[in-house]
Amino acid sequence: MNATADHPLPCLGYGLGLRVDHYEALLDHPGNVEWLEIVSENYMVPGGRPLAWLERFRQRFPLVMHGVSLSIGSTDPLDDGYLARLSALAHRVEPAWISDHLCWTGVQGVNLHDLMPLPYTEEALAHVVERVSRVQDVLGRRILLENVSSYISFADAQLTEWQFLAAVAERADCLILLDINNIHVSAHNHGLSPLAYLDGIPAARVQQFHLAGHERGGQLLIDTHDAPIVDDVWQLYLQAVRRFGRVSTMIERDDHIPPLAELMAELDYARELALPLLQDVA
Amino acid sequence: MSGLQALQQRMLQAVLADKAPRLRGLRGDERADASSRMDVYRQGYRIRLRDALAPEFPGLHLLAGRDFGRLLKSYVAAHPSGHYNIRWHGAGLPAFLEYGLPWRERPALAEMARLDWAISTAFDAVDEVAVDPAELASVPAEAWADLHLRPQAHLQVLSGFCNVEAFRRAADRELARPRLRRYRRSRHLLVWRQALAVRYRLIEDDERMVLSAAMRDESFALLCDRLAEHHDPSAAMPRMAGILRGWLDDGVLAGWRLQQDSM
């Protein structure tokens, strides 16, 4: 687990999202899985099996925490109760880092349980930057924010998505979890250049990659995490490795979850793709 | 109100609306117009909630059969989610079925949902160490009157008239759908967690009564007095011993202490 000047947190290698279906298989045969990403909210519970399993994984793997409900872009007040539970979980898990999404998930006390996109405006930027700073104060560490897949865009946008993400990271001094599949999906849905997206992201802020599958819904691509990673995303991943170098990489699968061996094979493929490029860099 | 706030409120209403309204300020293109794009979120909200709730209510699924999908759909439409953990939206489903039409005309549905939800909440409730029977056996006989037994904090007693436990058991074991039975007298189901395993069983009226008394922190002497009201004197103590044995074997108790009640 080495940190470099560009990436101040350790590089964990290649990992998977921890899912109940794979609990026993992962403990019995961890194979090529070097680290695990947990969905924070699944373990922000008082006790029982989730925390008992978590303790076993904590002893075997480096863990990172990935949330879906921080709602950093919401105009509702930050949820202090949520932050307290997140902080308590972080004390228990001692994750390498904590991440969530650059989006909002609810407003007026209603949770939409979706990663709703923000308008890329100066107003939204100032709002998010201020809230990221407060969250980082509560957690006592820098967080990672992930780019989301989106299906709508806003007529009054003043910045591109990557400009917005980069500006949040720079102004709030947070890090970036770059989801390669989400770049592909959003680029397709909005007619953007995925390479321009990669070029617009400050390399020193990128701490983690996500890889995942998606599906087609009419003319749009939908971020479903229910299928193998497609070739276009693998190609974009290669471009990301060229641009950002060695970055902790993991595969997310949330539905139609295959046997662990299938995800391990995808992880090996990611490793094989990246290896020649990383050797060139070295 | 800021522009961002107003935008988020409009988007919220659009997601919750029965039909996708036209939202100003959104872009469409040749791939999809703005309404179709917003519809991805509108449909996703409903699918996501239904997909998250379904596994929390396997007994209800078996009992409601083909109506289960319609039931969840009507609940999601009537009750926006307010909790950051999507699973916790299930907390309101039993009451929705108890009071909402047409579901309240089938009271077994609400009973079933209550059992499913009690099991779900016990699953990740606070860990408590069960009382060691040997430890309790060391309490001198003369001190038992002042003994206060503390049941597990997450423990629940559900009262109803239907054999909902048979549906939950069948759902968990992938057995055939049982026949729904409705009883004249109310029945009581104890739901608790023993170590990491969630358990449930029927309890008699007298056990429910003394368990409730223990949860109110009444002394063992008072528990025995209450039991004596249900049994003749010669039967009360053996019955109390049997109930206590069951609680200890099942890990129902989380603690005890000796304290004289003030007069």
Interface residues (C-beta under 8 A of the other chain):
Chain A: E41 M44 V45 P46 G47 G48 R49 P50 L51 A52 S69 S71 S74 T75 D79 Y82 W104 T105 G106 V107 Q108 G109 V110 N111 L112 H113 D114 M116 L118 P119 T121 E123 A124 H127 Y151 I152 S153 F154 A155 D156 N189 H190 G191 G217 G218 Q219 L220 I222
Chain B: S2 G3 L4 Q5 L7 Q8 Q9 M11 L12 V15 L16 G25 L26 R27 D29 R31 A32 A34 S36 R37 M38 V40 Y41 G44 Y45 R48 L49 A52 P80 S81 G82 H83 Y84 N85 I86 A122 F123 D124 A125 V126 D127 R193 L196
